[in-house]
């Protein structure tokens, strides 16, 4: 209808939608890029390697693999791997389940480390 009106020479007013036909939903804005570069103030605390070693030693003393321990506490094996390697963001519920499963107090060690 718009093209037919334009062919007849009539005045047609159209407006373009913002980002129409483009995949702009995942665009990176200035603020996002700035947050990505910011490393000092905006970070998550992680489990220390000492806690990871305590968990690993307790798990091995019980003769459990990471998968066995994860199954025992109803978590994914990757969760155990992240805690043991110091990549996990501490979750007291998960730590409590791990402590009960391996009979070790991992939270008595210094838990958090700034990265």
Rosetta blueprint (number, residue, H / E / L):
1 X L
2 X H
3 X H
4 X H
5 X H
6 X H
7 X H
8 X L
9 X L
10 X L
11 X L
12 X L
13 X L
14 X L
15 X L
16 X L
17 X L
18 X L
19 X L
20 X L
21 X L
22 X L
23 X L
24 X L
25 X L
26 X L
27 X L
28 X L
29 X L
30 X H
31 X H
32 X H
33 X H
34 X H
35 X H
36 X H
37 X H
38 X L
39 X L
40 X L
41 X L
42 X L
43 X L
44 X L
45 X L
46 X E
47 X E
48 X L
49 X H
50 X H
51 X H
52 X H
53 X H
54 X H
55 X H
56 X H
57 X H
58 X H
59 X H
60 X H
61 X H
62 X L
63 X L
64 X L
65 X L
66 X H
67 X H
68 X H
69 X H
70 X H
71 X H
72 X H
73 X L
74 X L
75 X L
76 X L
77 X H
78 X H
79 X H
80 X H
81 X H
82 X H
83 X H
84 X H
85 X H
86 X L
87 X L
88 X L
89 X L
90 X L
91 X L
92 X H
93 X H
94 X H
95 X H
96 X H
97 X H
98 X H
99 X H
100 X H
101 X H
102 X H
103 X L
104 X L
105 X L
106 X H
107 X H
108 X H
109 X L
110 X L
111 X L
112 X E
113 X E
114 X L
115 X L
